Amino acid sequence: FDLIFIDGGHDYKTVKTDINNMRKFAHRETLLVIDDLTPWLPWGIGPTRAWVKALFEGVITQHMLYVDRITRIWAVGKYAI
């Protein structure tokens, strides 16, 4: 895929699984977008934790962080293939 958008379940395990499972569909230029990086809101804890852990482990690289008001934050990155 050229674009992968992660915005399904909001618990850590589901988001981590989504990030890992979608990797097999990515190529070098695939953009990876994740929504709800808002750890101060209940639905943002899992996505934020999974994204940060994937960054720390070198699974992905982050290229941009978008903020639209205080409740909408998402990131754009790529898989480290």
URPEKA-V920431 format. One record per residue. N is the residue number from 0. RES is the residue in three letters. NEAR is the number of other ideal C-beta (glycine too) atoms within 8 Angstrom. Layout:
n = (N;N)
res = (RES;RES)
near = (NEAR;NEAR)
This chain:
n = (0;1;2;3;4;5;6;7;8;9;10;11;12;13;14;15;16;17;18;19;20;21;22;23;24;25;26;27;28;29;30;31;32;33;34;35;36;37;38;39;40;41;42;43;44;45;46;47;48;49;50;51;52;53;54;55;56;57;58;59;60;61;62;63;64;65;66;67;68;69;70;71;72;73;74;75;76;77;78;79;80)
res = (PHE;ASP;LEU;ILE;PHE;ILE;ASP;GLY;GLY;HIS;ASP;TYR;LYS;THR;VAL;LYS;THR;ASP;ILE;ASN;ASN;MET;ARG;LYS;PHE;ALA;HIS;ARG;GLU;THR;LEU;LEU;VAL;ILE;ASP;ASP;LEU;THR;PRO;TRP;LEU;PRO;TRP;GLY;ILE;GLY;PRO;THR;ARG;ALA;TRP;VAL;LYS;ALA;LEU;PHE;GLU;GLY;VAL;ILE;THR;GLN;HIS;MET;LEU;TYR;VAL;ASP;ARG;ILE;THR;ARG;ILE;TRP;ALA;VAL;GLY;LYS;TYR;ALA;ILE)
near = (7;5;7;11;7;13;6;7;7;11;7;9;7;11;18;11;8;11;16;8;7;12;10;5;7;12;5;5;6;13;10;14;11;15;10;13;13;12;8;4;9;4;9;14;11;14;15;12;11;12;15;8;9;11;12;6;6;6;10;13;7;10;6;7;9;8;6;5;5;4;5;9;11;11;12;11;13;13;10;7;7)
